[in-house]
């Protein structure tokens, strides 16, 4: 098998190259024309959510999984360790994707868990970076449940790296502002066509299209929504009190403003329920 160090380097290069590809395609083939590259929240989406939050939560999650494994000893059983590497990666991709569909749908129907999912829906523009905006508590839950089974079932260490790379690339793709036309593939594989409607402000699109990598779940369970004759009227929460940055031009002011907005977004999840707008 490929050396882990080389594979991590390959994964990092692949993710950066994919991001550059998404950015380029958004410039040449935009779905919503005129979107700014340095739009509202660019700094905290890229620096605070993507880099800083991911780094620290990655450390916390690794300790949690190590503690679970030390307490149970499950990984020593190597329940999937003898499978082919491709079979292991495919197994965890499909099972985790189904979990994400179920948990994502639950979040939209639970007043408690919606609070920590709001941040992800607060973007006023959907682009390659929009998927990175997720509350720390949501990431803690989802990535622990994502990577714990890989370790506890004794999968090859390469599986976590491959899956993390695919997740990052797919997240950028489904949120991208690219005018994709995937035809009948959209009934199986999820893409921007369906996922942008999940973020749409249109009331009829609410609580639709919960799938991440596979659109199949939405079509099977009746939550698919894919109009072909119009575009979303806009994106975002529709909550005028939700803390967003003010898109200030000077760099120093923008960094300060975005840092404050990032903190306020996390704190806003704990507001009293009687203050909800809905």
Residue pairs with C-beta under 8 A, 6 or more apart in sequence:
1 85
1 156
1 158
2 10
2 158
4 157
4 158
4 161
7 158
7 161
7 162
8 161
11 161
11 162
11 164
11 165
14 165
14 169
15 165
15 168
15 169
18 168
18 169
18 172
19 128
19 172
22 128
22 172
22 173
22 176
22 178
23 37
23 128
25 176
25 178
26 35
26 127
26 128
26 176
26 177
26 178
29 178
29 179
30 177
30 178
30 179
31 177
31 178
31 179
31 180
31 192
31 196
31 231
32 125
32 126
32 177
32 231
35 125
35 127
35 177
36 125
39 124
39 125
39 127
39 247
40 123
40 124
40 125
40 244
40 245
40 246
40 247
41 122
41 123
41 133
41 244
41 245
41 258
41 261
42 129
42 258
43 245
43 254
43 255
43 258
43 259
44 133
44 245
44 258
44 259
44 261
44 262
45 123
45 129
45 130
45 132
45 133
46 129
46 132
48 258
48 259
48 262
49 132
49 133
49 134
49 262
50 129
50 132
53 136
53 139
54 132
54 139
57 136
57 139
57 140
57 143
58 143
60 140
61 140
61 143
61 144
61 147
64 144
64 148
65 144
65 147
65 148
65 151
65 152
68 74
68 148
68 152
69 75
69 151
69 152
72 152
74 152
74 153
74 154
75 151
75 152
75 153
75 154
76 154
77 153
77 154
78 153
78 154
79 153
79 154
80 88
80 91
80 153
80 154
80 155
81 153
81 154
81 155
81 156
83 91
85 156
85 158
85 159
88 155
88 156
88 159
89 159
89 162
89 163
89 166
92 149
92 150
92 155
92 159
92 163
93 163
93 166
93 213
94 214
95 149
96 145
96 146
96 149
96 163
97 211
97 212
97 213
97 214
97 217
98 214
98 217
99 145
99 146
100 142
100 210
100 211
100 212
101 210
101 211
101 212
101 214
101 217
101 218
101 221
103 141
103 142
103 145
104 117
104 210
104 212
105 207
105 210
105 223
106 113
107 113
107 114
107 116
107 117
107 138
108 114
108 117
108 206
108 207
108 210
109 207
111 273
115 269
115 270
116 135
116 137
116 138
116 269
117 134
117 135
117 138
118 135
118 237
118 239
118 242
118 268
118 269
119 133
119 134
119 135
119 138
119 265
119 266
119 269
120 131
120 133
120 134
120 135
120 138
121 199
121 236
121 237
122 133
122 236
122 237
122 242
122 244
122 265
123 130
123 133
123 199
123 235
123 236
124 234
124 235
124 236
124 244
125 177
125 235
126 175
126 176
126 177
126 192
126 196
126 199
126 235
127 175
127 176
127 177
128 172
128 173
128 175
128 176
128 177
129 172
129 175
130 175
130 199
131 171
131 172
131 174
131 175
132 171
135 265
135 266
135 269
136 266
137 269
146 163
146 167
147 160
147 163
150 159
150 160
150 163
151 160
166 213
170 212
170 213
171 212
173 191
173 192
174 190
174 191
174 192
174 195
174 212
175 192
175 195
175 196
175 199
176 192
177 192
178 192
180 191
180 192
180 193
181 193
182 189
182 191
182 193
185 191
186 193
186 194
186 215
186 226
187 215
187 216
187 219
188 214
188 215
188 216
189 213
189 214
189 215
190 209
190 211
190 212
190 213
190 214
190 215
190 218
191 215
193 226
194 209
194 211
194 215
194 218
194 224
194 225
194 226
195 209
195 211
196 232
196 235
197 205
197 208
197 209
197 225
197 226
197 227
197 232
198 205
198 208
198 209
198 210
199 232
199 235
199 236
200 232
200 233
200 234
200 235
201 232
201 233
201 234
201 235
201 236
201 238
202 232
202 233
204 225
205 225
205 232
207 223
208 218
208 223
208 224
208 225
209 215
209 218
209 223
209 224
209 225
209 226
210 217
210 218
210 223
211 217
211 218
215 224
217 223
218 224
218 225
238 277
239 277
239 278
240 277
241 268
241 275
241 277
242 265
242 268
243 261
243 264
243 265
243 268
244 261
245 254
245 257
245 258
245 260
245 261
246 257
247 254
248 254
248 257
